[in-house]
Amino acid sequence: MALVRLDHDGPLAVITFDSPPLNLFTSALMADFAEAIGAVESSNARGLLLQAEGRAVSGGVDVHEFEPLTPATGAELWRSWFETIHRLEDLPIPTVFAAHGLCLTAAFEIALACDLLLAAPRAKFGLVERVVGLTPSMGGPQRLVSRAGPARAKELIYTGGLYDAATLAAWNVVNVVIEDEDFRAAAHAYALDLANGPTRAHAATKAIVAAAVANGPRAADEVTPGISGALFGTDDLRNAVASFLADGPGKATYTGH
């Protein structure tokens, strides 16, 4: 993986886009990203942090990728990249994207596929595909709808503008704006705290939320008893309950994954 780096800090896997200064997305970078996701899938990671090296998170897709495409090969490109997006989304662990600076097109769409999006105050986001006559095609529009609603999604894409972290936090696109001089360390600590939590319960939360998004609250109600009931058979819950009863709140331990 020449363009993407995978590291581990205890239970936290960290994927770093490492092709500065702009981390432009190419087929080669996406292949490395897919390989990194595969390694996380087969690991014992309990959380995942995505971040980037360089002054920008990403300047977006390298437009050279588009030059030879036809309608058929363009559709196939998006299908292959969606496979990786879906594998990221389906990870049964908390996924966190940390944006320290400019975050455009493909990188922003990958961020929207993560559970949580953290941003430094200086970060700016944009889906600027209009400049090449394209619409965002890695899931950005539909995932913006889930977070901010259809009108905001259209506004952001139609204008092709750059939006700051505070604005997107107000729109429920950014989860947390981290006001810290060392954003990278603070984002890492945030993600590590999630990775040290009850992974099996977090996976259950993801499944219940996904059911609600897809089919509404009543549909989620139907699947919750089975999903949540299964937690009583996990080491996470058993160990946490035992340590809670023995040592009190704040001392629960999780060893289920």
Backbone torsions as a table, in degrees:
resi	resn	phi	psi	omega
1	MET	NA	91.5	-176.2
2	ALA	-78.3	-26.1	-172.4
3	LEU	-108.8	-9.7	-179.4
4	VAL	-134.8	137.4	-178.9
5	ARG	-114.8	139.1	176.4
6	LEU	-119.0	123.2	177.5
7	ASP	-127.9	167.7	177.8
8	HIS	-133.3	138.3	171.6
9	ASP	-124.1	89.1	-175.1
10	GLY	60.8	-122.6	-177.8
11	PRO	-78.4	-5.8	-174.9
12	LEU	-98.9	122.6	169.7
13	ALA	-88.8	141.1	-179.2
14	VAL	-127.5	116.8	174.4
15	ILE	-101.9	126.1	-177.7
16	THR	-120.0	122.0	171.4
17	PHE	-73.3	117.3	-166.9
18	ASP	-126.6	60.6	176.2
19	SER	-134.8	58.3	-176.5
20	PRO	-67.6	163.7	9.4
21	PRO	-85.8	-14.0	-171.8
22	LEU	-115.5	-6.6	178.3
23	ASN	46.3	52.0	-179.6
24	LEU	-68.8	137.0	-177.5
25	PHE	-82.8	127.4	176.9
26	THR	-132.5	173.6	175.6
27	SER	-61.5	-34.9	179.0
28	ALA	-66.5	-43.9	178.3
29	LEU	-64.2	-41.8	179.3
30	MET	-65.4	-33.5	176.2
31	ALA	-65.1	-41.5	176.9
32	ASP	-65.2	-40.0	178.6
33	PHE	-62.6	-43.6	177.9
34	ALA	-60.7	-40.2	178.5
35	GLU	-64.2	-40.8	178.4
36	ALA	-64.6	-42.4	177.1
37	ILE	-60.8	-41.6	177.7
38	GLY	-59.9	-40.1	178.7
39	ALA	-66.1	-37.5	177.1
40	VAL	-66.3	-41.4	179.5
41	GLU	-56.8	-37.1	-175.5
42	SER	-94.5	5.0	-178.6
43	SER	-98.2	-179.9	174.9
44	ASN	-98.9	21.6	-179.4
45	ALA	-60.1	141.4	178.3
46	ARG	-109.6	1.9	176.6
47	GLY	-166.9	158.9	-178.9
48	LEU	-135.7	131.2	173.8
49	LEU	-114.3	130.8	173.4
50	LEU	-109.5	133.7	-179.0
51	GLN	-150.2	-177.0	-177.4
52	ALA	-145.3	149.9	171.4
53	GLU	-88.7	162.7	175.2
54	GLY	95.6	175.9	-176.4
55	ARG	-72.6	-23.5	178.8
56	ALA	-120.6	150.8	169.1
57	VAL	-62.8	-51.8	175.8
58	SER	-168.8	143.5	171.8
59	GLY	-86.8	5.3	176.7
60	GLY	102.6	-158.7	-179.9
61	VAL	-79.0	138.4	172.9
62	ASP	-66.2	116.0	-173.1
63	VAL	-63.6	-19.5	174.6
64	HIS	-57.7	-26.0	178.7
65	GLU	-62.4	-29.6	-173.5
66	PHE	-85.0	-24.3	-170.1
67	GLU	-55.4	-43.7	-176.5
68	PRO	-88.7	0.4	-169.9
69	LEU	-76.0	145.1	170.9
70	THR	-109.6	172.3	175.6
71	PRO	-52.9	-40.7	-178.3
72	ALA	-70.6	-47.2	-178.0
73	THR	-73.0	-29.3	174.7
74	GLY	-64.5	-44.1	178.3
75	ALA	-62.6	-39.9	-179.8
76	GLU	-66.8	-36.9	176.5
77	LEU	-58.9	-48.6	-178.7
78	TRP	-64.7	-38.8	178.3
79	ARG	-60.4	-43.3	-177.6
80	SER	-68.2	-37.4	179.1
81	TRP	-72.7	-31.9	175.6
82	PHE	-63.4	-33.2	178.6
83	GLU	-55.9	-42.6	179.5
84	THR	-70.8	-41.1	177.1
85	ILE	-56.9	-45.4	-177.9
86	HIS	-67.5	-36.1	177.1
87	ARG	-65.3	-38.1	174.8
88	LEU	-62.2	-47.7	-178.2
89	GLU	-63.2	-33.1	-175.1
90	ASP	-85.2	-3.3	176.9
91	LEU	-58.0	131.4	-176.5
92	PRO	-84.5	36.7	-179.6
93	ILE	-138.0	159.1	176.3
94	PRO	-63.0	134.5	177.6
95	THR	-119.9	131.1	-174.0
96	VAL	-128.2	131.4	175.5
97	PHE	-109.0	129.5	-180.0
98	ALA	-112.3	116.4	-178.1
99	ALA	-108.6	112.9	-177.3
100	HIS	-96.2	-15.5	-177.0
101	GLY	-155.2	-147.1	-177.8
102	LEU	-59.4	130.5	-175.9
103	CYS	-136.9	101.4	-173.0
104	LEU	-113.4	154.9	170.5
105	THR	39.2	-109.4	-171.4
106	ALA	-56.4	-42.4	-179.7
107	ALA	-64.2	-41.1	178.3
108	PHE	-64.4	-39.8	179.9
109	GLU	-67.2	-36.6	174.6
110	ILE	-65.9	-40.2	176.9
111	ALA	-58.5	-40.1	-179.2
112	LEU	-70.0	-18.8	177.1
113	ALA	-84.6	-8.7	176.7
114	CYS	-84.8	161.8	-179.8
115	ASP	-65.7	-43.7	-175.0
116	LEU	-132.8	143.7	178.4
117	LEU	-120.0	115.8	176.3
118	LEU	-102.6	145.0	-178.1
119	ALA	-142.2	143.1	168.9
120	ALA	-76.0	154.2	180.0
121	PRO	-56.4	-31.3	-177.9
122	ARG	-81.4	-8.5	-177.3
123	ALA	-65.0	144.3	173.8
124	LYS	-132.3	146.0	-174.0
125	PHE	-126.5	145.7	177.0
126	GLY	-160.8	144.9	168.4
127	LEU	-111.2	94.1	-166.6
128	VAL	-106.0	23.2	-175.8
129	GLU	-60.3	-18.6	-179.5
130	ARG	-58.3	-26.1	-177.4
131	VAL	-67.5	-18.9	176.0
132	VAL	-117.0	17.7	176.5
133	GLY	71.2	29.6	-176.4
134	LEU	-122.4	158.9	169.5
135	THR	-104.6	151.4	176.4
136	PRO	-56.3	129.9	-169.1
137	SER	-128.4	17.0	175.5
138	MET	-115.0	26.6	174.3
139	GLY	100.2	0.5	-177.7
140	GLY	-60.3	-51.1	-177.4
141	PRO	-57.7	-49.5	-175.9
142	GLN	-68.6	-31.7	178.9
143	ARG	-80.3	-28.6	170.9
144	LEU	-65.2	-37.3	176.8
145	VAL	-57.7	-42.9	-179.6
146	SER	-63.8	-33.7	-176.0
147	ARG	-91.0	-42.0	-169.3
148	ALA	-121.5	-9.5	-178.5
149	GLY	96.5	160.4	-174.1
150	PRO	-66.1	-36.7	-177.7
151	ALA	-66.5	-42.5	178.2
152	ARG	-66.6	-39.5	177.9
153	ALA	-59.4	-46.1	179.2
154	LYS	-64.5	-41.2	179.7
155	GLU	-59.1	-49.3	-176.4
156	LEU	-61.8	-40.3	-177.0
157	ILE	-80.0	-43.4	-179.6
158	TYR	-59.8	-43.4	-175.9
159	THR	-75.6	-29.4	-174.3
160	GLY	63.7	24.3	-176.5
161	GLY	-82.0	169.9	173.7
162	LEU	-100.6	131.9	-175.4
163	TYR	-119.8	133.3	-177.1
164	ASP	-80.8	168.5	-174.8
165	ALA	-62.2	-39.6	-178.3
166	ALA	-63.9	-42.3	178.9
167	THR	-62.4	-45.9	-177.9
168	LEU	-72.8	-23.3	172.2
169	ALA	-68.8	-39.6	177.3
170	ALA	-65.1	-26.9	178.8
171	TRP	-89.4	2.6	-178.4
172	ASN	68.7	22.3	174.9
173	VAL	-89.1	-48.8	172.8
174	VAL	-87.9	131.8	180.0
175	ASN	-78.7	-47.6	-175.0
176	VAL	-140.3	130.1	168.5
177	VAL	-96.0	117.6	-175.6
178	ILE	-94.7	108.1	179.4
179	GLU	-86.8	80.4	-176.3
180	ASP	-142.8	136.7	179.4
181	GLU	-60.1	-36.3	178.4
182	ASP	-104.5	75.1	-176.4
183	PHE	-57.3	-42.6	-176.2
184	ARG	-59.2	-46.6	179.9
185	ALA	-66.0	-39.7	-179.1
186	ALA	-66.9	-41.3	178.1
187	ALA	-65.6	-39.1	177.8
188	HIS	-62.0	-45.0	179.5
189	ALA	-62.1	-39.5	178.5
190	TYR	-60.7	-49.0	-178.1
191	ALA	-67.5	-38.0	179.6
192	LEU	-64.1	-37.5	176.9
193	ASP	-60.7	-41.6	177.4
194	LEU	-65.2	-39.9	-178.9
195	ALA	-66.3	-26.2	177.6
196	ASN	-84.3	3.8	-179.2
197	GLY	-90.6	-168.5	-177.0
198	PRO	-79.7	91.3	-173.0
199	THR	-56.9	-43.1	-178.1
200	ARG	-62.8	-40.2	177.5
201	ALA	-66.8	-37.9	177.7
202	HIS	-64.0	-39.7	177.2
203	ALA	-62.5	-38.7	177.6
204	ALA	-64.9	-41.7	177.5
205	THR	-58.9	-46.0	179.5
206	LYS	-58.9	-42.4	-178.2
207	ALA	-66.9	-40.6	-179.4
208	ILE	-68.3	-44.5	178.5
209	VAL	-62.3	-42.3	179.3
210	ALA	-61.0	-39.5	178.1
211	ALA	-64.9	-39.7	179.5
212	ALA	-67.2	-42.0	179.3
213	VAL	-63.8	-41.7	-176.1
214	ALA	-73.0	-40.5	-168.6
215	ASN	-136.0	4.6	175.9
216	GLY	98.1	167.3	-175.5
217	PRO	-59.8	-39.9	-177.8
218	ARG	-65.6	-35.9	176.4
219	ALA	-64.5	-39.5	176.5
220	ALA	-65.3	-37.2	176.5
221	ASP	-58.6	-38.0	-178.1
222	GLU	-64.0	-37.4	-175.7
223	VAL	-93.1	-15.5	-175.4
224	THR	-61.1	-45.9	-178.4
225	PRO	-55.5	-43.9	179.8
226	GLY	-68.3	-42.9	-179.0
227	ILE	-66.8	-47.5	-177.8
228	SER	-73.6	-38.0	179.0
229	GLY	-59.0	-35.4	-179.5
230	ALA	-63.3	-21.9	-179.6
231	LEU	-64.5	-25.1	-179.5
232	PHE	-68.7	-11.6	176.0
233	GLY	-99.0	6.0	-176.7
234	THR	-96.8	151.4	174.1
235	ASP	-64.3	-34.2	177.0
236	ASP	-50.2	-56.9	-175.4
237	LEU	-68.5	-46.0	-177.3
238	ARG	-59.6	-47.0	-179.3
239	ASN	-67.9	-38.4	-179.7
240	ALA	-67.2	-42.4	178.2
241	VAL	-63.3	-43.7	-179.1
242	ALA	-63.2	-43.7	-179.0
243	SER	-71.3	-33.4	176.2
244	PHE	-62.2	-46.8	-177.5
245	LEU	-69.5	-32.0	-178.0
246	ALA	-82.5	-38.8	-169.9
247	ASP	-117.7	-10.4	178.7
248	GLY	94.8	174.6	-178.2
249	PRO	-59.5	150.7	176.1
250	GLY	85.4	-0.8	-177.8
251	LYS	-123.2	16.6	-179.3
252	ALA	-67.3	146.2	179.2
253	THR	-121.1	151.4	-176.7
254	TYR	-130.6	126.5	-179.7
255	THR	-138.4	31.5	-169.9
256	GLY	-90.1	2.7	-175.8
257	HIS	-141.8	NA	NA
